[in-house]
Amino acid sequence: MTVTSHSIKTSVMTQRVTRTKLDYAMKVYINRLVRVEKRPFCYRDFLDFEMNGERYSMTHGTFRNKISKLVREGFVQFEYRSDIAFYSLKGVHFAKPKRGVVTDNHTVVPSVSSVSFIDNLPSQRHSVHDIRLRFNIEGIWSTIRSTHPEIIPNEVSKDISLLPIRMYDMEAKTVVHHSDTVSVIVACSMKPVVVDHEGLIRLSNLLTSVEERLSALVTGCAHTMPQLSQIHIPNHYSWIVTMWHFGTDSLSEYAGERFEMTWEDGEHALLRVYSKDMKDGNGIRIRKERQEYPGVRLDAAIHDKLRM
């Protein structure tokens, strides 16, 4: 087969466009992580991520190359290393957590072997927090945009961000992307969702409120626009869990120095052990958690945890 100069040029142009899209998506996602989620980021955040309804992925090596370029350009800055490197937007700083693991006399020892002490602490039941979900509904973005002109999309990403819903010490943030993907983030770090009957009802009630709000937005004008009746919000148990933090808090209060330890296990999950001020009058607890990427329906992800 003869390879023409035209086909070579076309291939090169396609590769450049692909790289440009990935670079743009990476920058927008960095802004979201730092300015909206208010946290530094690491390469794990970019192995598989979604922006404007499209899925992107990159290897650790690709991330290193791109982040080095962004540092040179002054877009981002290195923040600190906690077994893995963390970065932030230029000029936006995050304090480095104190690394190490507590011992029974509350001293800090930078040794993974000391985790055995934490493993033996009495702890509460397993729980989840910082839950991220997504689902797709064809036509939802254009419907909300045309029937609710008062809701202004983001100038750059065109995302429609709805006001948060707060219930039971939880907050649900909903974003309708231009590609008709809907993403929902449930923030409940101070009172995680315990994986039991009461905790799951608490989560279900919050997500039901998200369903009802979206239904109201797309069906409110159905009597004058019959086509809107074709848009149905799926049950929240069918939404895909893209990420959550799964772990436990210690039952007893911790009175030692603040600390945090982060590392990866053999399944490429990010593991963290750190002191957490619950800000509820019950003092500081030791939290052990695992940042997971289930990639399955919410009901299947919950069923998997109930068997533990």
C-alpha positions as CSV (number, residue, x, y, z in Angstrom):
1,M,0.0,0.0,0.0
2,T,1.4,3.4,-1.0
3,V,1.4,6.1,1.8
4,T,0.9,9.5,0.3
5,S,2.1,12.8,1.7
6,H,-1.5,13.9,2.0
7,S,-2.3,10.9,4.3
8,I,0.8,11.6,6.4
9,K,-0.2,15.3,6.8
10,T,-3.7,14.3,7.7
11,S,-2.5,11.8,10.4
12,V,-0.1,14.5,11.9
13,M,-2.9,17.0,12.0
14,T,-5.3,14.5,13.7
15,Q,-2.6,13.8,16.3
16,R,-2.1,17.5,16.9
17,V,-5.9,18.1,17.4
18,T,-6.1,15.1,19.8
19,R,-3.2,16.4,21.8
20,T,-4.7,19.9,21.8
21,K,-8.1,18.6,23.1
22,L,-6.4,16.6,25.8
23,D,-4.3,19.6,26.9
24,Y,-7.3,21.9,27.0
25,A,-9.4,19.3,29.0
26,M,-6.5,18.8,31.4
27,K,-6.3,22.6,32.1
28,V,-10.0,22.9,32.6
29,Y,-10.0,19.8,34.9
30,I,-7.1,21.3,36.9
31,N,-9.1,24.5,37.5
32,R,-12.1,22.4,38.7
33,L,-10.0,20.4,41.1
34,V,-8.2,23.4,42.6
35,R,-10.9,26.1,42.5
36,V,-14.1,24.1,42.9
37,E,-13.0,21.0,44.9
38,K,-10.3,23.1,46.6
39,R,-7.6,20.5,46.7
40,P,-4.2,19.8,45.1
41,F,-4.0,17.1,42.4
42,C,-1.7,14.3,41.4
43,Y,-1.3,12.0,38.4
44,R,-4.0,9.6,39.7
45,D,-6.6,12.3,38.9
46,F,-5.7,12.1,35.2
47,L,-5.4,8.4,34.6
48,D,-9.1,8.4,33.7
49,F,-11.2,11.6,33.9
50,E,-14.2,13.3,32.3
51,M,-14.6,16.8,31.0
52,N,-17.5,18.2,29.0
53,G,-18.9,14.8,28.7
54,E,-15.9,13.2,27.1
55,R,-13.6,10.6,28.7
56,Y,-9.9,11.2,28.7
57,S,-7.0,9.1,29.9
58,M,-3.2,9.3,30.1
59,T,-0.4,7.3,31.4
60,H,1.8,8.3,34.3
61,G,4.6,9.1,31.9
62,T,2.3,11.3,29.8
63,F,1.2,13.2,32.9
64,R,4.8,13.8,33.9
65,N,5.6,15.3,30.5
66,K,2.5,17.5,30.4
67,I,2.8,18.7,34.0
68,S,6.5,19.6,33.5
69,K,5.4,21.7,30.5
70,L,2.7,23.4,32.6
71,V,5.1,24.1,35.4
72,R,7.5,25.8,32.9
73,E,4.7,27.8,31.4
74,G,3.8,29.0,34.9
75,F,0.3,27.5,34.8
76,V,0.8,25.2,37.7
77,Q,3.3,24.7,40.6
78,F,4.7,21.8,42.5
79,E,3.1,21.8,46.0
80,Y,4.6,18.9,48.0
81,R,5.4,15.2,47.9
82,S,3.6,12.6,50.0
83,D,5.0,9.4,48.4
84,I,3.5,10.9,45.2
85,A,3.8,14.5,43.9
86,F,1.0,16.9,44.3
87,Y,0.5,20.1,42.3
88,S,-1.8,23.2,42.3
89,L,-2.5,26.2,40.1
90,K,0.2,28.9,40.2
91,G,-0.4,31.1,43.2
92,V,-2.9,28.8,44.9
93,H,-1.2,27.1,47.8
94,F,-2.2,24.1,50.0
95,A,-0.4,23.3,53.2
96,K,1.5,20.1,53.2
97,P,-0.1,17.5,55.5
98,K,2.3,16.2,58.2
99,R,3.3,12.8,57.1
100,G,3.8,9.8,59.4
101,V,1.8,7.3,61.4
102,V,0.9,7.6,65.1
103,T,2.0,5.2,67.7
104,D,0.4,4.5,71.1
105,N,2.3,7.4,72.7
106,H,1.1,9.9,70.0
107,T,4.5,10.5,68.5
108,V,4.9,10.7,64.7
109,V,6.9,8.0,63.0
110,P,7.4,8.2,59.2
111,S,7.1,4.4,58.7
112,V,4.5,2.4,56.9
113,S,5.2,-0.5,59.2
114,S,3.6,1.4,62.0
115,V,0.2,1.1,60.2
116,S,-0.4,-2.0,62.3
117,F,-1.2,0.2,65.3
118,I,-3.9,2.1,63.3
119,D,-5.3,-1.2,62.0
120,N,-5.9,-2.4,65.6
121,L,-7.8,0.8,66.6
122,P,-11.5,0.2,67.3
123,S,-13.3,1.8,64.4
124,Q,-16.8,2.7,63.2
125,R,-18.5,0.8,60.4
126,H,-17.3,1.3,56.8
127,S,-18.6,4.4,55.2
128,V,-18.2,6.4,51.9
129,H,-17.8,10.1,51.2
130,D,-16.8,12.4,48.3
131,I,-19.1,10.3,46.1
132,R,-19.0,11.1,42.4
133,L,-21.7,9.9,40.0
134,R,-22.6,10.4,36.4
135,F,-25.3,9.5,33.9
136,N,-26.4,10.6,30.4
137,I,-29.7,11.9,29.1
138,E,-30.1,12.9,25.5
139,G,-31.3,16.5,25.1
140,I,-31.2,17.5,28.8
141,W,-28.6,20.4,28.3
142,S,-30.5,22.0,25.4
143,T,-33.8,21.6,27.2
144,I,-32.7,23.3,30.4
145,R,-30.9,26.0,28.4
146,S,-34.0,26.8,26.3
147,T,-36.6,26.6,29.0
148,H,-34.6,28.3,31.8
149,P,-32.7,31.2,30.3
150,E,-32.0,32.5,33.8
151,I,-29.6,29.6,34.3
152,I,-26.3,30.8,32.7
153,P,-23.8,28.2,31.6
154,N,-20.1,28.6,32.2
155,E,-18.6,30.8,29.5
156,V,-15.8,28.4,28.7
157,S,-17.0,24.9,29.4
158,K,-20.7,25.6,28.7
159,D,-21.5,23.5,31.8
160,I,-24.7,24.3,33.7
161,S,-24.0,24.2,37.4
162,L,-27.1,24.0,39.7
163,L,-27.3,25.3,43.2
164,P,-26.2,22.7,45.8
165,I,-28.8,20.7,47.7
166,R,-28.0,20.3,51.4
167,M,-29.6,17.6,53.5
168,Y,-28.5,15.4,56.5
169,D,-25.1,17.1,56.7
170,M,-24.5,16.3,53.1
171,E,-24.2,18.5,50.0
172,A,-25.0,17.4,46.4
173,K,-23.5,19.5,43.6
174,T,-25.0,18.8,40.1
175,V,-23.5,19.8,36.8
176,V,-25.2,19.3,33.4
177,H,-22.5,19.2,30.7
178,H,-23.0,20.4,27.2
179,S,-22.6,16.8,26.0
180,D,-25.8,15.7,28.0
181,T,-23.7,14.0,30.7
182,V,-24.9,14.9,34.2
183,S,-22.3,14.7,37.1
184,V,-23.2,14.7,40.7
185,I,-20.8,15.1,43.6
186,V,-21.9,14.3,47.1
187,A,-19.7,16.0,49.7
188,C,-20.1,14.5,53.2
189,S,-16.6,14.4,54.6
190,M,-17.7,15.5,58.1
191,K,-20.4,12.9,58.3
192,P,-19.7,10.1,55.8
193,V,-22.4,7.8,54.6
194,V,-22.2,4.6,56.7
195,V,-22.8,1.5,54.6
196,D,-25.9,0.3,56.5
197,H,-29.7,0.7,56.3
198,E,-29.9,4.1,57.9
199,G,-26.9,5.5,56.0
200,L,-28.1,4.4,52.6
201,I,-31.5,5.8,53.2
202,R,-29.9,9.1,54.0
203,L,-27.9,9.0,50.7
204,S,-30.9,7.8,48.7
205,N,-33.1,10.7,50.0
206,L,-30.5,13.2,49.0
207,L,-30.1,11.7,45.5
208,T,-33.9,11.5,45.1
209,S,-34.0,15.3,45.7
210,V,-31.5,15.7,42.9
211,E,-33.7,13.5,40.6
212,E,-36.8,15.6,41.5
213,R,-35.0,18.9,40.8
214,L,-33.8,17.7,37.4
215,S,-37.3,16.4,36.6
216,A,-38.9,19.7,37.5
217,L,-36.4,21.5,35.3
218,V,-37.1,19.4,32.2
219,T,-40.9,18.9,32.7
220,G,-42.0,22.2,34.1
221,C,-43.0,23.4,30.7
222,A,-44.2,20.1,29.3
223,H,-47.8,21.4,28.8
224,T,-46.6,24.0,26.2
225,M,-43.7,21.9,24.9
226,P,-44.9,18.3,24.7
227,Q,-41.5,17.0,23.5
228,L,-40.1,17.6,27.0
229,S,-42.2,14.7,28.3
230,Q,-39.8,12.4,26.5
231,I,-37.0,13.3,28.9
232,H,-37.0,11.0,31.9
233,I,-34.4,11.3,34.8
234,P,-33.1,7.8,35.5
235,N,-33.3,6.3,39.0
236,H,-30.2,7.3,41.0
237,Y,-29.4,3.6,41.7
238,S,-28.6,3.3,38.0
239,W,-26.1,6.2,38.0
240,I,-22.4,5.2,37.6
241,V,-20.1,5.7,40.5
242,T,-16.9,7.1,39.0
243,M,-15.1,7.6,42.3
244,W,-15.6,7.6,46.1
245,H,-13.6,7.5,49.3
246,F,-14.3,4.3,51.2
247,G,-13.0,3.7,54.8
248,T,-13.5,4.0,58.5
249,D,-13.0,6.5,61.3
250,S,-11.7,5.6,64.7
251,L,-14.2,5.4,67.6
252,S,-11.8,6.9,70.1
253,E,-10.6,10.5,70.0
254,Y,-7.1,11.2,68.9
255,A,-5.0,13.7,70.8
256,G,-1.6,13.6,69.1
257,E,0.0,15.6,66.3
258,R,-1.8,16.1,63.0
259,F,-0.6,13.8,60.3
260,E,-1.3,12.3,56.9
261,M,0.1,9.4,55.0
262,T,-0.6,8.5,51.4
263,W,0.5,5.6,49.3
264,E,-0.7,3.2,46.6
265,D,-1.6,-0.4,46.9
266,G,-1.1,-3.1,44.3
267,E,-4.4,-2.3,42.6
268,H,-3.4,1.3,41.9
269,A,-5.9,2.6,44.5
270,L,-4.8,5.6,46.5
271,L,-4.7,4.8,50.3
272,R,-4.7,7.5,53.0
273,V,-4.4,7.5,56.8
274,Y,-4.8,10.9,58.4
275,S,-6.2,12.8,61.4
276,K,-9.6,14.4,60.8
277,D,-11.2,17.2,62.8
278,M,-14.8,16.2,62.7
279,K,-15.9,19.8,63.9
280,D,-18.9,18.3,65.7
281,G,-17.7,18.5,69.3
282,N,-16.4,15.0,69.2
283,G,-12.8,16.0,68.5
284,I,-10.3,14.5,66.1
285,R,-10.5,11.0,64.7
286,I,-8.1,8.8,62.7
287,R,-9.5,8.2,59.3
288,K,-8.4,5.3,57.1
289,E,-9.7,5.5,53.5
290,R,-9.2,4.2,50.0
291,Q,-9.9,6.3,46.9
292,E,-11.7,3.9,44.6
293,Y,-13.0,4.1,41.0
294,P,-15.9,1.5,40.9
295,G,-17.1,2.4,37.4
296,V,-20.4,0.5,38.0
297,R,-24.0,1.4,38.9
298,L,-24.6,2.8,42.4
299,D,-26.7,-0.3,43.4
300,A,-24.0,-2.7,42.3
301,A,-21.3,-0.6,44.1
302,I,-23.3,-0.6,47.3
303,H,-24.1,-4.3,47.1
304,D,-20.3,-5.0,46.8
305,K,-19.6,-3.0,50.0
306,L,-22.5,-4.6,51.9
307,R,-20.9,-8.0,51.5
308,M,-17.7,-6.9,53.2
